Amino acid sequence: MLVIVALPGLILMRAGAAWIYDKEGYSGNNDPTWLGIGFTTADGGAVLFIIALILGGIGLRRSRRGQGGDGLLRASGVIALVLLAAYVITIWAMAGKPD
């Protein structure tokens, strides 16, 4: 379900961010700090999110077959918690707009 809903949502979020970035006329020379934080979190978070999806999918398949998979599911959950913390900090930084 995450692959069907969250992955396209992540892609749309990143595409929307690039579109707004271009529309607002930012050029990369003098961008605000909060903008860099948002893009860094979105790009790095996408990589971690895909890793978590893969680990979770493999872990769930192994668990259903009775071959274990608990470690992979646990790793996927830890990555999800790290992403959640990063996204909360990013929202705080972007809402407060430091610099």
C-alpha positions in Angstrom: 0.0 0.0 0.0 2.9 2.4 0.8 4.3 1.8 -2.7 0.9 2.7 -4.3 0.2 5.8 -2.1 3.3 7.2 -0.4 5.9 6.8 -3.2 3.9 8.7 -5.8 3.1 11.3 -3.1 6.8 11.7 -2.5 7.5 12.1 -6.2 4.7 14.7 -6.5 5.9 16.6 -3.5 9.5 16.8 -4.9 8.2 17.9 -8.3 5.9 20.5 -6.8 8.8 21.8 -4.7 11.0 22.2 -7.9 8.1 23.9 -9.7 7.5 26.4 -6.9 11.3 27.0 -6.6 11.5 27.9 -10.3 8.2 29.9 -10.2 9.5 32.1 -7.3 12.7 32.9 -9.2 15.3 31.3 -6.9 18.5 30.7 -8.8 20.7 28.8 -6.3 23.0 31.7 -5.7 21.4 33.3 -2.7 18.7 30.8 -1.6 17.4 31.0 2.0 18.6 28.4 4.5 15.2 27.0 5.0 14.9 26.2 1.3 18.2 24.2 1.4 17.0 22.3 4.5 13.8 21.4 2.7 15.5 20.1 -0.5 18.1 18.2 1.5 15.5 16.5 3.6 13.4 15.7 0.6 16.2 14.2 -1.5 17.9 12.3 1.4 14.5 11.3 2.8 13.5 9.9 -0.6 16.6 7.6 -0.6 15.9 6.5 3.0 12.2 6.0 2.2 12.9 3.7 -0.7 15.3 1.7 1.4 12.7 1.4 4.1 10.1 0.3 1.6 12.4 -2.4 0.2 13.5 -3.7 3.7 9.9 -3.7 4.8 8.7 -5.5 1.7 11.3 -8.2 2.0 10.8 -8.5 5.8 7.1 -8.9 5.4 7.5 -11.5 2.7 9.9 -13.5 4.8 7.7 -13.2 7.9 4.7 -14.5 6.0 6.7 -17.5 4.8 7.9 -18.2 8.4 11.5 -17.4 7.5 12.0 -14.6 10.1 12.2 -11.2 8.7 11.8 -9.5 12.0 15.2 -7.7 11.8 14.3 -6.2 8.4 10.9 -5.0 9.6 12.6 -3.5 12.7 15.2 -1.8 10.5 12.4 -0.4 8.3 10.6 0.9 11.4 13.8 2.6 12.7 14.3 4.3 9.3 10.7 5.5 9.4 11.2 7.0 12.8 14.4 8.7 11.7 12.5 10.1 8.7 9.7 11.3 10.9 12.1 13.2 13.1 13.8 14.7 10.1 10.5 15.8 8.6 9.3 17.4 11.9 12.6 19.3 12.2 12.3 20.4 8.5 8.7 21.6 9.0 9.9 23.6 12.0 12.8 25.1 10.1 10.6 25.9 7.1 7.8 27.4 9.1 10.2 29.6 11.2 12.2 30.4 8.1 15.6 31.0 9.7 17.9 33.3 7.7 
